[in-house]
Amino acid sequence: MTTESFDVAIVGSGFSGLAAAINLKREGKRSFVVLERGDDVGGTWHFNTYPGCGCDVPSHLYSFSFAPNPEWSQTYSLQPEIRDYLRRCADDFGVRPQIRTGTEVTAASWNEDERLWEVATSGGEIRARVVVGAMGPLTEPRIPDIPGLDRFEGKTMHSARWDHDYDLRGKRVASIGTGASAIQYVPAIQPDVAQLHVFQRTPPWIFPHSNRDIHDFERRIYRAFPPLQKLVRGGIYATRELAVLGFVKNPRLMGVAELAAKRHMQKQLKGRPDLIEKGTPDYEIGCKRILPSNRWYPALRRPNVELVTGSVEEVRANSVVGADGVEREVDAIIFGTGFEVTDMPASRLVQGRDGRLLHDQWHGSPNAHKGATVSGFPNLFLLLGPNTGLGHSSMVYMIESQVAYLMAALREMDERGADVIDVRADAASSYNAALDERMDGTVWNTGCASWYLDDTGRNATLWPDWTWRFRQATARFDADHYSIESAPANAEIAGDPAAPIAN
């Protein structure tokens, strides 16, 4: 196979990858390619197609600021609508020609001699001066290690790899996990299945869902007066940002939120003290992700649903055994067990200087300077990297902040005639130490076991402050925190940054 060269290689075509590609396209002077293992763009919103799949951030905020969509049908969009929005963005902003679907990255290695990245893919090798990791944290499904699972003779699937060819009607189903995905698919499949056993290790805090249809006249107004939709977006952002007061600044304020969640549960489970007891969390609200739903509790009340507390202890050929020792015969097992967020499987594929794996560099605790760069991995930029996650607002805001930082870094390299840029270890260490200090005292560090925490117990997932402060921190490229090396005289750089973008 022929080896191709580009200035920038982007891995992933979800919100992050498309934002980077669109900005590069707008700049108009760099050769770039987007490598996508799926058969279309969309990332999380391409792969997650389970029944009831949707977003718990309002539609007007969960979209690109530069691509408002006046056609949203609901205030909180479902997966097909978000997926279609991203596909339209790829088309409308002209980045489709640079996207290679069905192309999986299998390794990425820094070549110190040639000062570039060698990226192995299912479609051949690509050489790039800069690699942008836009895989996102909700990529690799997490399947728990349950004794006997390999001997199960029925159907198994993870919510992120839903098999729509498998007919659940009339089936006995075990659903494992009660996180964000299960909260959505359990009520959706409950009417169809014969029996549904919901295994819950830890109950979630659940808020009433404020979703509603967006009326035709609203959409007409947004089309006619785009500034109004921008104003609505700003109002939603400001309202969401107020949650930082409870999550970060003063967790005691979360008591008000806890009261609202308890009232919601008691109202929807009235007359079912057994379910109220099972469904009441024993940890501070906000320590784990708060979930919005008006359908979860009613689904648990249905006669064909059993809420089983505790984990699945064993799987047998045609049954599952819970912590209560009861064997329950099932035809299918569905895992709503989330993703490998802090482990980041892709880190095992990335080799930096001296052949060091990113996974080994992190020692089980991912960290990056401004969530983007890691010392010893030159010209590598992560989007939605460590400590850029949110518990209250839109990740698209964080993505656009990081893409601005990426573009500023590329311009800095151009202005200096540099071909290598590597964050200094002391700068990255200082940044993360300050970040960890801010994390102390937040609601996320009140003692519960959540997917926010890595193997060391550190919160490697969330941003512990106002989101506008992250935007401030990424508004300019802090070149003084980097080692910036110029290309040797007469060196040939892969993918001339001045080369025109292919049409």
C-alpha atoms as one frame of an Amber mdcrd trajectory, in Angstrom:
protein
   0.000   0.000   0.000   1.096   3.564  -0.708   1.999   5.735   2.267   0.248
   9.117   2.220   1.398  12.301   3.921  -0.683  15.053   5.483  -0.042  18.013
   7.679  -2.772  16.945  10.121  -4.431  13.581  10.756  -7.645  13.652  12.813
  -8.781  10.413  14.425 -12.564  10.331  14.865 -15.475  12.192  13.264 -17.840
  12.953  16.115 -18.374  16.485  17.384 -14.641  16.846  18.174 -13.281  15.544
  14.888 -15.748  17.509  12.799 -15.052  20.723  14.728 -11.323  20.312  14.065
 -11.875  19.443  10.400 -14.228  22.365   9.818 -11.769  24.814  11.360  -8.912
  23.438   9.270 -11.065  23.672   6.161 -11.949  27.266   6.971  -8.278  28.114
   7.395  -7.765  26.765   3.888  -4.042  26.120   3.825  -3.437  22.721   5.438
  -3.681  19.221   4.068  -5.606  17.020   6.471  -7.450  13.741   6.706 -10.120
  12.463   9.074  -9.881   8.770   9.951 -13.176   7.221  11.041 -13.616   3.535
  11.840 -17.404   3.685  11.490 -19.270   3.756   8.206 -20.388   7.351   8.701
 -19.647  10.410  10.808 -21.192  11.028  14.213 -18.988   9.294  16.764 -21.030
   8.553  19.875 -24.196   9.488  18.003 -23.395   7.060  15.206 -22.612   4.039
  17.369 -25.218   4.493  20.107 -28.534   3.559  18.522 -30.289   1.813  21.404
 -34.034   2.400  21.859 -34.743   5.721  23.535 -31.193   7.050  23.011 -31.030
  10.810  23.451 -29.088  13.703  24.936 -29.583  15.154  28.419 -28.259  18.579
  27.367 -30.702  20.962  25.621 -30.548  20.835  21.835 -29.831  24.534  21.341
 -26.710  24.218  23.495 -25.661  20.750  22.346 -24.708  21.932  18.864 -21.938
  23.947  17.251 -22.073  27.675  17.972 -21.206  28.288  14.314 -23.940  25.950
  13.041 -27.221  26.632  14.857 -30.060  24.325  13.920 -33.494  25.995  13.899
 -35.128  22.682  13.021 -34.734  20.803  16.328 -38.005  18.992  16.986 -37.557
  18.722  20.768 -35.806  20.732  23.443 -33.738  17.593  24.178 -32.924  15.765
  20.962 -32.956  12.042  20.337 -30.030  10.227  18.748 -31.260  10.096  15.127
 -31.684  13.878  15.038 -28.233  14.572  16.495 -26.656  12.039  14.115 -28.366
  13.689  11.140 -27.253  17.127  12.343 -23.614  16.005  12.371 -23.956  14.458
   8.914 -25.356  17.740   7.610 -22.475  19.659   9.174 -19.976  17.402   7.394
 -21.746  18.131   4.109 -22.531  21.824   4.606 -18.984  22.723   5.648 -17.416
  20.690   2.861 -15.270  18.279   4.858 -16.702  15.046   3.462 -13.860  14.651
   0.929 -11.320  14.578   3.765 -13.200  11.933   5.789 -12.286   8.283   5.347
 -14.920   6.055   6.861 -14.313   2.389   7.556 -10.716   3.245   8.431  -9.574
   2.079  11.844  -6.377   3.361  13.418  -4.369   0.438  14.806  -1.230   2.270
  15.960   0.393   5.695  16.003   4.139   6.119  16.525   6.284   9.236  16.724
   9.277   9.100  14.397  11.955  11.200  16.079  14.307  11.157  13.092  11.735
  12.369  10.601   9.862  14.423  13.189   6.400  13.204  12.304   3.735  10.662
  13.241   3.396   7.329  11.495  -0.207   6.203  11.740  -1.082   2.616  10.890
  -4.664   2.141   9.724  -6.792  -0.613   8.249  -6.406   1.221   4.933  -2.646
   1.647   4.976  -0.055   3.903   6.602  -0.394   7.644   6.926   2.351  10.078
   7.874   1.344  13.337   9.516   3.136  16.231  11.126   0.323  16.586  13.690
  -2.151  14.049  15.049  -5.428  15.126  16.632  -7.021  12.484  18.851 -10.759
  13.109  18.584 -11.930   9.656  19.661 -13.971  10.949  22.594 -14.325   9.285
  26.002 -17.580   7.430  25.243 -16.060   5.147  22.642 -15.151   1.727  23.976
 -17.971  -0.219  25.686 -17.194  -1.556  29.125 -18.241  -5.168  29.713 -17.892
  -6.342  33.328 -15.923  -9.487  34.020 -18.666 -11.831  35.227 -17.899 -15.495
  35.891 -19.532 -17.741  33.307 -20.397 -15.007  30.828 -18.562 -16.825  28.032
 -20.792 -19.871  28.579 -24.081 -17.998  28.157 -26.078 -19.493  25.280 -28.451
 -16.589  24.802 -27.994 -13.144  23.271 -25.632 -10.560  24.764 -25.125  -6.980
  23.686 -23.911  -3.653  25.023 -26.128  -0.596  24.728 -23.516   1.054  22.477
 -23.546  -1.901  20.069 -27.281  -2.557  19.902 -28.340  -5.408  17.652 -31.555
  -4.225  16.013 -31.908  -7.554  14.216 -32.516  -9.293  17.538 -36.223  -9.248
  18.374 -36.779  -8.627  22.083 -40.518  -9.204  21.915 -41.559 -11.904  24.314
 -38.031 -12.434  25.616 -36.798 -12.705  29.201 -34.097 -10.068  29.582 -31.490
  -9.188  32.189 -30.384  -5.564  32.040 -27.161  -4.877  33.923 -26.467  -1.324
  35.048 -28.607   1.698  35.878 -26.609   4.531  34.323 -27.502   7.043  31.635
 -28.047   4.491  28.845 -30.138   2.053  30.878 -32.303   4.907  32.136 -33.299
   5.434  28.510 -33.508   1.958  27.021 -35.221   0.159  29.928 -38.478   2.151
  29.602 -38.254   1.814  25.813 -38.026  -1.983  25.742 -40.201  -2.715  28.788
 -43.510  -2.894  26.852 -42.094  -5.489  24.447 -40.304  -7.974  26.685 -41.946
 -10.772  28.641 -39.803 -10.203  31.740 -37.138  -7.648  32.533 -34.712  -8.081
  35.446 -32.916  -4.800  36.106 -29.709  -5.341  38.071 -28.729  -2.272  40.050
 -25.527  -1.995  42.058 -26.050   1.668  42.934 -29.275   3.647  42.410 -28.983
   6.909  40.464 -30.334  10.299  41.460 -33.023  11.181  38.928 -34.551  14.566
  38.123 -37.837  15.268  36.326 -37.212  15.654  32.608 -38.263  19.005  31.127
 -38.203  17.856  27.509 -40.996  19.105  25.251 -41.773  19.367  21.562 -40.607
  22.540  19.811 -43.593  24.011  17.990 -43.632  24.918  14.316 -44.003  28.626
  15.057 -40.855  28.518  17.214 -38.891  26.969  14.374 -40.222  29.596  11.955
 -39.108  32.358  14.305 -35.637  30.815  14.664 -35.307  30.581  10.885 -36.417
  34.187  10.423 -34.464  35.656  13.360 -31.307  33.615  14.021 -30.146  36.032
  16.779 -33.140  34.896  18.849 -31.944  31.300  18.811 -28.492  32.526  19.796
 -30.074  34.399  22.691 -31.945  31.264  23.791 -28.701  29.304  23.627 -27.005
  31.911  25.795 -29.789  31.729  28.356 -29.557  27.945  28.535 -25.786  28.171
  28.939 -26.063  30.701  31.771 -28.701  28.626  33.567 -26.620  25.477  33.294
 -23.526  27.297  34.484 -25.277  28.135  37.752 -25.026  24.445  38.652 -21.304
  25.012  39.239 -22.266  26.792  42.457 -23.448  23.459  43.856 -21.160  20.987
  42.097 -17.956  22.914  42.726 -18.231  26.016  44.822 -20.534  24.915  47.638
 -21.736  21.288  47.557 -24.041  21.997  50.500 -26.313  23.768  48.019 -26.959
  20.376  46.423 -29.388  19.678  49.256 -32.032  21.591  47.325 -31.448  19.394
  44.293 -31.623  16.276  46.452 -34.983  17.355  47.825 -36.343  17.823  44.295
 -35.052  14.391  43.236 -36.600  12.709  46.280 -39.961  14.355  45.619 -39.821
  13.182  42.020 -39.123   9.609  43.140 -41.771   9.593  45.851 -44.389  10.978
  43.482 -43.691   8.448  40.750 -43.270   5.488  43.125 -46.158   6.348  45.427
 -47.533   3.192  47.011 -44.336   1.248  46.339 -42.197   1.616  49.475 -40.107
  -1.365  48.344 -39.016   0.468  45.184 -38.472   3.725  47.068 -36.148   1.916
  49.443 -34.253   0.243  46.606 -34.155   3.427  44.531 -32.881   5.857  47.177
 -29.126   6.520  46.800 -26.886   6.590  49.865 -24.405   9.076  48.405 -24.497
  12.850  47.984 -26.408  13.966  44.917 -24.067  14.994  42.101 -21.256  12.675
  43.181 -22.373  10.458  40.311 -24.035  11.733  37.160 -27.556  13.080  37.761
 -30.019  11.668  35.243 -33.239  13.231  33.887 -36.193  10.919  33.280 -39.970
  10.823  33.628 -40.133   7.207  32.433 -37.646   5.305  34.605 -39.656   4.980
  37.797 -42.948   4.182  35.996 -41.128   1.430  34.089 -39.905  -0.113  37.345
 -43.512  -0.294  38.539 -44.649  -2.441  35.640 -45.573  -6.055  36.502 -43.019
  -7.502  34.062 -40.094  -5.596  35.635 -38.037  -6.661  38.654 -35.483  -4.327
  40.214 -32.697  -6.485  41.623 -30.232  -4.790  43.945 -26.630  -5.915  43.807
 -24.474  -7.111  40.967 -24.703 -10.234  38.825 -22.532 -12.812  40.556 -22.593
 -15.504  37.901 -23.885 -16.237  34.431 -24.944 -19.744  33.498 -25.938 -21.237
  30.164 -29.482 -19.867  30.286 -29.650 -17.799  33.456 -28.068 -15.171  35.664
 -27.482 -15.382  39.405 -27.708 -12.192  41.445 -26.106 -11.222  44.722 -29.248
 -12.531  46.414 -28.379 -16.045  45.202 -31.517 -16.313  43.072 -31.137 -17.857
  39.621 -33.191 -16.103  36.966 -33.671 -17.683  33.555 -33.135 -15.242  30.700
 -32.914 -15.246  26.920 -30.780 -12.128  26.617 -28.375  -9.977  28.627 -28.050
  -6.267  27.890 -25.118  -4.322  29.336 -25.842  -0.729  30.241 -22.458  -0.571
  31.916 -20.943   2.468  30.253 -17.538   2.954  28.697 -13.822   2.672  29.314
 -13.500   6.361  30.155 -10.431   6.662  32.382  -8.670   3.581  31.009  -8.735
   4.955  27.448  -7.904   1.838  25.381  -6.576   4.031  22.556  -3.691   5.046
  24.829  -2.254   1.549  24.301  -1.892   2.292  20.580   0.058   5.555  20.859
   3.853   5.566  21.130   5.682   8.798  21.798   9.352   9.570  22.183  11.594
   6.591  22.948   8.725   4.270  21.985   6.912   4.992  25.236   3.232   4.084
  25.253   0.808   6.784  26.337  -0.833   4.169  28.560   2.471   3.577  30.386
   3.102   7.287  30.726  -0.195   7.710  32.543   0.257   4.809  34.995  -3.503
   4.341  35.282  -4.190   8.055  35.837  -4.694  10.031  32.610  -3.675  13.676
  32.652  -2.874  16.294  30.052  -2.015  19.967  29.867  -5.344  21.725  29.338
  -6.760  18.327  28.467  -4.852  18.474  25.187  -1.124  17.762  25.298   1.133
  15.239  27.043   4.869  15.686  27.552   6.913  13.269  25.450   4.210  13.022
  22.771   5.092  15.856  20.389   2.541  17.259  17.955  -0.241  15.204  19.526
  -3.391  17.060  20.552  -6.251  15.383  22.401  -9.789  16.707  22.142 -11.985
  15.943  25.146  -8.892  14.618  26.856  -8.493  14.170  30.628 -10.373  16.599
  32.891 -12.440  18.247  30.192 -15.691  16.445  31.014 -18.720  18.181  32.495
 -21.457  17.178  34.882 -23.788  20.041  34.061 -23.354  21.544  30.596 -22.533
  20.925  26.952 -19.341  19.190  25.896 -19.575  21.045  22.586 -18.568  24.215
  24.425 -15.446  22.478  25.705 -14.708  21.044  22.262 -14.829  24.443  20.588
 -12.517  25.825  23.288  -9.977  23.074  22.697 -10.156  23.379  18.917  -9.376
  27.099  19.260  -6.329  26.105  21.327  -5.276  23.579  18.663  -5.565  26.131
  15.880  -3.558  28.678  17.884  -0.828  26.071  18.407  -0.672  25.311  14.682
  -0.384  29.015  13.880   2.425  29.324  16.433   4.299  26.509  14.717   3.846
  28.173  11.339   5.030  31.563  12.564   8.158  30.044  14.080   8.826  27.676
  11.208   8.698  24.905  13.799   7.981  21.253  13.165   7.984  19.938  16.748
   6.008  21.193  19.707   6.011  19.367  23.048   4.563  20.547  26.346   7.176
  20.777  29.096   6.792  18.156  31.811   7.042  20.757  34.587   4.343  22.923
  32.994   1.967  19.980  32.593   2.652  18.838  36.146   2.000  22.310  37.554
  -1.243  22.626  35.566  -2.578  19.297  36.803  -1.545  19.933  40.400  -3.538
  23.165  40.380  -6.463  21.355  38.757  -6.427  18.619  41.412  -6.387  21.256
  44.121  -9.522  22.809  42.648 -11.117  19.366  42.515 -10.826  19.016  46.299
 -14.063  19.996  47.956 -16.238  19.440  44.896 -19.284  17.212  45.093 -17.510
  14.663  42.870 -14.964  14.007  45.609 -17.438  13.303  48.398 -16.676   9.606
  48.521 -18.843   7.684  46.073 -17.354   5.300  43.520 -18.053   6.748  40.078
 -16.794   6.364  36.530 -15.255   9.815  36.941 -12.444   8.301  39.036  -9.416
   6.498  37.631  -7.558   3.484  39.031  -5.747   5.674  41.556  -8.919   7.317
  42.832  -8.165  10.595  41.073 -10.944  12.362  39.198  -9.410  12.255  35.728
 -12.635  13.050  33.924 -14.224  16.336  34.957 -13.364  20.017  34.751 -13.674
  21.457  38.291 -14.701  25.034  37.559 -16.827  27.343  35.440 -16.664  26.403
  31.760 -15.919  29.996  30.775 -12.719  29.696  32.763 -11.686  26.753  30.612
 -12.388  28.871  27.556 -10.249  31.608  29.068  -7.437  29.121  29.696  -7.507
  27.920  26.078  -8.149  31.279  24.407  -4.454  31.705  23.597  -1.636  29.271
  23.058   0.769  29.379  26.020   3.958  28.870  24.002   6.146  29.518  27.058
   4.960  26.175  28.462   6.223  24.265  25.437   9.469  23.145  23.895   9.264
  24.346  20.295  11.822  23.078  17.809  12.412  24.377  14.315  12.959  22.071
  11.391  16.575  21.489  10.325  17.584  23.426   7.256  16.345  21.887   3.990
  14.264  19.296   5.886  11.226  17.966   4.104   8.068  18.145   6.207   5.299
  15.668   5.538   2.192  17.319   4.235   3.292  20.886   3.462   1.040  23.104
   5.610   0.832  25.493   2.696  -0.493  22.793   0.393  -4.072  23.375  -0.799
  -6.821  21.192   0.597  -8.092  18.621  -1.858 -11.602  19.164  -3.149
